[in-house]
Amino acid sequence: MASTMLAVQLGERIRKLRSDRGWSQRELARRASIASKSVISYYELGERFPTYETLLRLADTFGVTTDYLLRGQDADIRIKTGSLTSEQLDALMTIIEGMQKRE
């Protein structure tokens, strides 16, 4: 199957994330519950595209969003705040606003 630009770019991001962590292809396959290191190699070369489920596992393994894997950019961060008190929410918003001002 011919490589598409999206598959190639996804492969480059997977390779970079993996190498930044010092993981081998075998280690990434183990951590993400992927059949073998050769499957990781196919992804990194842009020769195969992961299934939706595999893409989610890769994102979880790397601690990034699927948007980052697919497009190289993160979507807005969303967190579950239902269990936080109003004081905790206020403190969290103060921290976030402070960080945004420093950018």
N, C-alpha and C positions, 0 to 999 in steps of 0.2 A: 504494500500500500504506500503510495507516495506521501511524503511529509507535507503537511499544511503549515502555513506560517504560525498559526495558533499552537499547533503541536510542538513545533520547534521552539517557540518562545516559552511555552510551558516547560519543556524539557530543560531549557537553560536555567529557568528559575528553580526547578527541582534540583538540578546539579549544583547550583550555587548554594542553596539552602543546606543541602547535604554536606558539601565540602566545608562550608562555614562552621558546621558542627563537628567536623572531623570524622564523619561516619562513612563507612564503606557502603557500597551498594547493597551488600549482604546485610549490613546492620540496619539500613533503612528498610529493606524488605521485611526484616524481622519485626522492627518497631511498628510498621504500618500494616502488618499481617498481609503481606503480598507474597505470592507463591514463591518467587525466586529473585535473585539478583539480576538475572537476565531480563526479567520484566522491567525492572528499574532502568536497566540499560536501554531498552527499547523506548521507554518514556523520555529518558534524557536525550536520546538521539532524535526524538520527534518522529520515530517510526511507528509508534502506537500511541493511542490516546486512552487515558484511564476511564473506566466507567464512573458514573456519578458517585457510587458508593466508595470507590477507591480514591477518587478526588477528595471526598470528605475525610477519609482516613488520613490521606497525605497532609491535608490542611491541619487536621488535629495533631498529627505527629509533629509537624513543624511549628505549631502554635501560630499559624497565619490564617487568613481568610481564604476562601475559594476565589474571591475576587482578586486577591493578590496573586494566587497561582495562575489564574487565567488571564488577568489583564495587567498585572504588575502594580496594582494599586489597591489599597484597602478601602473598603466602604466605611461609612460612619460606624464608630464603635457602638455596639448596643450591649447593655448589661441588664440583668434582672435586678430590679430594685424593690420589688414588692415586699421583701422582708426587712427593709431598712426603715428606721424611724425618720421623722422629718428632720431632726437634728443631724443624723448621719447623712441624709440626702443633701442638706445645706453644706455640710463639710466637704462632701464629695464634689459638689458643684464649685465650691471655692477652689479646691485643688485643681480641677479641670480648667477653670477659667485662668488660674495662675499659670498653668503650663502652656495654654494657648497664647498668652501674652508674651511668653518667652521665645516663641517660634520666630 
